[in-house]
Structures are given as C-alpha cells and as structure tokens.
Amino acid sequence: MGTDSTAARTLLAKAGTLYLQTGNMMNWGRLKKKCPTASSEELKDCIRTVLNEWSLKINPEIVQEPPHTLECSLSQVTETINPEERDEMKLSAKLFIVDSDLSSIRHAVDLACSTLGVSQLDSVIIAPPPLEDGFSLTLENLQPYWRELESLVWDKKVVAIGTSDLDKPLLEQLYFWAQVKPNSNQVNLASCCIMPPDLTAFAKEFDIQLLTHSDPKELLSKEMFQEALREGTEECQVSEWSPMWILRYSVIVKTRGIIKSKGYILQAQRKPPSTNSL
C-alpha cells in the first residue's frame, strides 16, 4: 500500500479543494454491522473509509499533473433515483455550514441533486456555523443563509426549507421576516427532553413541523476532519485542510416510511499558511 499512500499524499499536498461522497451508505455492509452511536462518529468512519479505498485506486497518471480539485467517492455504492419512482420518494437533506461562503449552499444542493440524479430536493434544513461560547444565534446571523435557501425555492431546486435548534422567539422572528416561511424546525432532544410548550403552540398555529435530531452542536470540527483524513490516507500531512460544509441526505419511500438511500457529501479546503514577505 506504500505506493498508493504516497500517491494520495502527493495529491492532497497539491490540491486546494476536496469533494468527498459516500454514495448510498445503506449498501455499506461494514457500517450496518458497526452501527456508530453518534452522527459525528458515523461521518468520521465514512471519511476514513472513502479516502482509504480512493487511495487504493489512484491512477498513477494523475499524479504527474495533480489537479487542484480532488473528487473522492465510492462509485460502486452510488445510486441515482429511477425517474419512474421519483414521486414515490421523499428526498431530504441537512446542510451543516462549517466555514464557507454563502455560495456553497447552492453548490451543495446542486451536488446532491446531481448525485441522486434529480432536479429538485423535497426539503433542506440549514445548520449555520456554531457560534463561539457566550454568543447566541440571532435573526441577523440567520438571514443571509435563509435568503440563499429562498432563492433555491424560487428556482425550484428545493420544495421546502427548514431550520435547526431555534427556540420559539427566534423561530417567530424568522417566520415573520422570511418571504419563504420555514416548513420545519429540528429540536435536539439531548438538550430538551420534551418539546417546549411555547414552541409547540407556535409551530401548530403556523403549520411548522417539529422534528427531533441527535446531531452534536459541531458535527465535524477541523480537528476531527484532520484526524479522519490522516487515518484514511496513512499519515499524510493534514494540518492545512479544513471542512467547509457537510450535506447529509436521505431518500425515504413515502408509502412505507423506510430509508432507501442515505449518504454524505462534503467539501474541504486546503489553506496553506500565509507567508508575509519582509
């Protein structure tokens, strides 16, 4: 495996952008057996596995002229939606912004549509970047992200858009400010055993679906990503790489309520240390 890991190290040292796709994880026998307890652990395991298998299949010719953008995926588990079955499926996504500009929202949705072979997702939930300790999310924080989501609805790339972890006052502010109203709001039951009554009442009055989730506040930190990158490519230099965004999607058979497909797509960026000339 020495040659393969050398090629992977060379490519990662030269590239500036990395796109990683898991394909349909429902086809991953190893993940079914392992059953990670947390979504962060599941994602880290996916990154390690995809990078490890990618490094084994690198075409030697590509190393001669390393590309700026690397695309790592498991083609054998990639599944598109049969157009004849599209109406029977519900395609949902949750987009975690880590450190990226607003244009990444549309780019992430476009990649998800391309991966699934569809022109539109049924719903997208946004999780803005975690704030520093001592700071709380405000409407001003949310507005730029929400405007991007609204444009995707107007362009018919997404049917419905939702939020994550908003309390009643903030959800109310967003609802009355937004042109495209939030269709759903996720609540983390790890920090709240029962739905707050004021949030429940507001959601019922304005037809907002309350969903539950168990994602951590930070799904994939820079340190976690670098650890997975190092383990997946045999100790390559990873200190300059950082995740930009992660999109998790699921395809559910509407009539049966079962998950047909589930996967992750992420973008990472390599930021070489700046050198200031004297």
SVG drawing of the C-alpha trace seen along z (x, -y; Angstrom):
<svg xmlns="http://www.w3.org/2000/svg" viewBox="-53 -44 65 51">
<polyline fill="none" stroke="black" stroke-width="0.4" points="0.0,0.0 3.1,-2.3 2.8,-3.4 -0.9,-4.1 -0.4,-6.2 2.4,-8.1 0.2,-9.0 -2.6,-10.1 -0.1,-12.2 1.2,-13.8 -2.3,-14.7 -3.5,-16.0 -0.4,-18.2 -1.0,-19.8 -4.8,-20.1 -6.7,-23.1 -10.2,-21.6 -11.5,-18.1 -15.0,-16.8 -15.9,-13.6 -19.0,-11.5 -20.0,-8.3 -22.7,-7.2 -25.5,-5.1 -24.4,-4.0 -27.3,-1.5 -25.1,0.6 -22.1,0.5 -22.1,3.8 -19.4,2.7 -21.4,-0.3 -24.5,1.8 -22.5,4.1 -20.7,1.3 -23.7,-1.0 -21.8,-4.1 -23.7,-5.6 -23.2,-9.2 -23.5,-11.0 -20.0,-12.5 -18.5,-9.0 -20.5,-7.8 -19.2,-10.7 -15.6,-10.2 -15.8,-6.5 -17.2,-7.4 -14.4,-9.8 -11.7,-7.3 -13.3,-4.5 -13.8,-6.6 -10.3,-8.0 -8.7,-4.6 -10.5,-3.0 -9.8,-6.0 -6.1,-5.9 -6.0,-2.2 -7.5,-3.1 -5.5,-6.2 -4.4,-6.3 -0.6,-6.8 -1.0,-9.2 -3.0,-11.7 0.0,-12.1 2.1,-13.5 -0.2,-16.5 -2.0,-16.8 -5.4,-18.5 -6.5,-21.4 -9.7,-19.7 -9.9,-16.1 -13.1,-14.1 -13.2,-11.1 -16.1,-8.7 -17.2,-5.1 -18.7,-4.6 -19.9,-1.1 -22.3,-2.3 -23.6,-5.4 -27.3,-5.2 -29.5,-7.6 -33.2,-7.8 -35.2,-6.0 -37.3,-8.8 -40.3,-6.5 -40.1,-6.2 -39.3,-9.8 -42.9,-10.7 -42.8,-7.8 -39.6,-9.1 -39.0,-11.9 -35.5,-13.5 -34.4,-15.4 -31.1,-17.0 -29.5,-18.7 -26.7,-21.2 -24.1,-21.9 -22.1,-25.0 -18.6,-24.9 -16.5,-27.6 -17.8,-28.6 -19.3,-31.4 -22.9,-31.7 -22.5,-30.4 -21.7,-27.0 -25.4,-26.5 -26.5,-26.4 -23.4,-24.4 -24.1,-21.7 -27.7,-21.4 -26.6,-21.1 -24.2,-18.3 -26.9,-16.5 -29.3,-16.7 -26.5,-15.5 -25.6,-12.6 -29.2,-11.4 -30.0,-12.1 -32.8,-14.5 -33.6,-18.2 -35.1,-19.0 -34.9,-18.1 -38.1,-17.9 -36.6,-19.6 -33.4,-21.2 -32.7,-22.1 -29.9,-24.5 -27.5,-24.3 -25.4,-27.5 -21.8,-27.5 -21.5,-27.1 -21.0,-30.3 -18.3,-31.0 -19.2,-30.3 -21.2,-33.1 -22.9,-34.1 -26.4,-33.1 -27.8,-32.7 -29.8,-35.8 -32.0,-36.6 -29.2,-38.7 -27.0,-35.6 -29.7,-33.5 -30.8,-36.0 -28.0,-35.6 -28.4,-31.8 -32.1,-32.0 -32.0,-34.3 -29.9,-31.7 -32.4,-29.0 -35.3,-31.1 -33.6,-31.6 -33.3,-27.8 -37.1,-27.5 -37.8,-30.2 -35.6,-28.4 -37.4,-25.2 -34.3,-23.4 -35.9,-22.8 -39.6,-22.5 -39.4,-23.3 -36.8,-24.7 -36.3,-24.4 -34.2,-25.3 -32.5,-23.5 -32.5,-24.3 -34.4,-27.5 -36.3,-28.4 -39.8,-30.0 -38.7,-33.7 -36.2,-33.2 -38.4,-30.9 -41.1,-33.5 -38.8,-36.3 -37.6,-34.2 -41.2,-33.3 -42.5,-36.8 -39.4,-38.2 -39.0,-35.5 -40.6,-35.5 -40.5,-31.7 -41.7,-30.5 -39.8,-27.7 -41.6,-24.4 -39.9,-22.6 -37.7,-23.2 -35.5,-20.4 -35.2,-20.2 -32.3,-18.4 -33.8,-16.1 -30.4,-15.7 -30.8,-19.2 -34.6,-19.2 -36.4,-16.0 -39.8,-17.4 -40.8,-19.9 -41.2,-23.4 -44.9,-24.2 -44.5,-27.7 -42.6,-26.3 -45.1,-23.6 -48.0,-26.0 -46.4,-28.4 -45.5,-25.6 -49.0,-24.2 -50.5,-27.6 -48.4,-28.3 -48.1,-24.8 -44.4,-24.2 -43.4,-20.6 -41.3,-20.0 -38.7,-17.2 -36.2,-15.7 -32.5,-15.1 -29.4,-14.0 -26.6,-15.8 -24.0,-17.4 -23.6,-21.2 -20.5,-20.7 -20.9,-17.8 -17.3,-17.8 -14.6,-20.1 -11.4,-20.9 -9.5,-18.6 -11.9,-15.7 -11.7,-16.1 -7.9,-16.1 -7.8,-13.0 -10.1,-11.1 -8.0,-12.4 -4.8,-11.2 -6.2,-7.8 -7.7,-7.4 -4.5,-8.3 -1.8,-6.8 -0.3,-9.7 -0.4,-12.3 0.1,-16.0 -3.3,-17.3 -2.7,-20.5 -3.7,-22.7 -7.1,-21.0 -10.4,-22.2 -14.0,-21.1 -16.2,-23.8 -19.6,-22.2 -21.3,-18.8 -24.6,-17.7 -26.3,-14.6 -29.2,-13.4 -31.8,-10.6 -34.2,-9.1 -37.4,-7.7 -40.1,-5.6 -43.2,-7.6 -45.7,-4.8 -43.5,-2.5 -41.5,-5.0 -38.3,-3.2 -34.9,-4.7 -33.9,-3.6 -30.7,-5.7 -28.5,-7.8 -25.2,-9.5 -22.9,-12.4 -21.3,-14.9 -18.6,-17.3 -16.2,-19.9 -12.9,-20.6 -10.3,-23.3 -6.5,-23.4 -5.3,-26.7 -1.5,-26.9 0.0,-29.2 0.4,-32.7 3.9,-33.9 4.5,-37.5 7.4,-38.9 9.5,-41.4"/>
</svg>
